[in-house]
Amino acid sequence: MNRKKALLGTIQSLPQTNIYINVNHLEKGSYKLSIVYNSKIIKSTHFTKEK
């Protein structure tokens, strides 16, 4: 029987106008970040983690 893994976490209260993305635990490689509002992509960008 395979169990589904669920992750749960909490963060401290942050200012409402700032969004922080921590990429420390990502593997090396290229990533695409999309910001979605009302099921539509409003901003998309690419970044590369090298170290």
Secondary structure, DSSP 8 states (H G I E B T S, - for coil): ---------------TT------TTS-SEEEEEEEEETTEEEEEEEEEE--
